[in-house]
Amino acid sequence: MLQVAVIGYSGPIDRSPVLELTQICRQVGKALAERGDVLITGGRDGVMELVSESASSNGGKVLGILPSNDEGNDHNQIKIRTGMDFALRSLIISKSADVVISIGGEAGTLLEILSSYSYGRPVILMKGTGGWTDRILPVMIEGRYLDNRRTVEIRQAQDMAQLLECLEEAENGKV
């Protein structure tokens, strides 16, 4: 069992760019629930809400680490109300995860990718989901690292089969 953070776009789930990612978010949530992993998110809307809803409805455990006094979405089974701004809250998400999955995302997601890498947490980028998940690829060293320290490998998954393979490797300490 892993503690898996899923990061990505926030915003209304019925509007672009989140709407186009509904299927992949639901697949990721279901897969984490079936594996018995604990899902960690920022607990709010967007990708966080879609993955949390799917994980929860499939019997998974959902932990939302919330900024400020935000109450988050209805699918958080456990809510950590940090009282912190978004950036500081993001550091808690990165530090708490065994592995991080990135789906799309803007500046907050970029911060979470960078902090996860800095903390030595494996990051899996769901390719083709847009935002910083895809934009970061051209600047990576050897297509796997964010700097010359090569702290931890950043993986890329094209589909759910590759994502599950990456999670299995992370669980077995091969990442």
RAQUI-V697164 format. One record per residue. N is the residue number from 1. PHI is phi in radians with two decimals (NA if undefined). Layout:
# RAQUI-V697164
{{N & PHI} {N & PHI}}
This chain:
# RAQUI-V697164
{{1 & NA} {2 & -2.00} {3 & -1.70} {4 & -1.95} {5 & -1.55} {6 & -2.00} {7 & -2.10} {8 & 2.83} {9 & -0.94} {10 & -1.77} {11 & 2.14} {12 & -1.03} {13 & -1.32} {14 & -1.76} {15 & -2.30} {16 & -1.14} {17 & -1.59} {18 & -1.19} {19 & -0.91} {20 & -1.19} {21 & -1.78} {22 & -0.96} {23 & -1.09} {24 & -1.14} {25 & -1.10} {26 & -1.16} {27 & -1.13} {28 & -1.12} {29 & -1.03} {30 & -1.11} {31 & -1.08} {32 & -1.12} {33 & -1.10} {34 & -1.13} {35 & -1.33} {36 & 1.50} {37 & -1.34} {38 & -1.60} {39 & -1.57} {40 & -2.04} {41 & -2.40} {42 & -1.33} {43 & 1.32} {44 & -1.82} {45 & -1.63} {46 & 1.18} {47 & -0.95} {48 & -1.01} {49 & -1.18} {50 & -1.11} {51 & -1.17} {52 & -1.12} {53 & -1.06} {54 & -1.17} {55 & -1.07} {56 & -1.09} {57 & -1.23} {58 & -1.83} {59 & 1.49} {60 & -1.45} {61 & -1.73} {62 & -2.20} {63 & -2.04} {64 & -1.86} {65 & -1.77} {66 & -1.66} {67 & -1.41} {68 & 0.77} {69 & -1.92} {70 & -1.08} {71 & -1.58} {72 & 1.28} {73 & -1.49} {74 & -1.32} {75 & -1.76} {76 & -1.30} {77 & -1.42} {78 & -2.20} {79 & -2.02} {80 & -1.81} {81 & -1.59} {82 & -1.35} {83 & 1.25} {84 & -1.69} {85 & -1.29} {86 & -1.05} {87 & -1.14} {88 & -1.14} {89 & -1.04} {90 & -1.06} {91 & -1.14} {92 & -1.14} {93 & -1.03} {94 & -1.06} {95 & -1.22} {96 & -1.42} {97 & -1.53} {98 & -1.45} {99 & -2.66} {100 & -2.17} {101 & -1.93} {102 & -1.91} {103 & -2.22} {104 & 1.12} {105 & 1.87} {106 & -1.92} {107 & -1.05} {108 & -1.10} {109 & -1.17} {110 & -1.03} {111 & -1.00} {112 & -1.21} {113 & -1.10} {114 & -1.12} {115 & -1.21} {116 & -1.07} {117 & -1.04} {118 & -1.09} {119 & -1.45} {120 & 1.38} {121 & -1.60} {122 & -1.03} {123 & -2.06} {124 & -2.02} {125 & -1.63} {126 & -1.44} {127 & -1.04} {128 & 1.48} {129 & -1.70} {130 & 1.51} {131 & 0.93} {132 & -1.18} {133 & -1.02} {134 & -1.63} {135 & -1.17} {136 & -1.36} {137 & -0.95} {138 & -1.14} {139 & -1.67} {140 & -1.30} {141 & -1.41} {142 & 0.98} {143 & 1.20} {144 & -2.44} {145 & -2.29} {146 & -1.70} {147 & -2.72} {148 & -1.23} {149 & -1.26} {150 & 0.89} {151 & -0.99} {152 & -2.73} {153 & -1.34} {154 & -1.66} {155 & -1.71} {156 & -2.18} {157 & -2.14} {158 & -1.48} {159 & -2.72} {160 & -1.15} {161 & -1.07} {162 & -1.18} {163 & -1.07} {164 & -1.10} {165 & -1.11} {166 & -1.10} {167 & -1.14} {168 & -1.09} {169 & -1.13} {170 & -1.12} {171 & -1.14} {172 & -1.61} {173 & 1.25} {174 & -1.66} {175 & -1.93}}
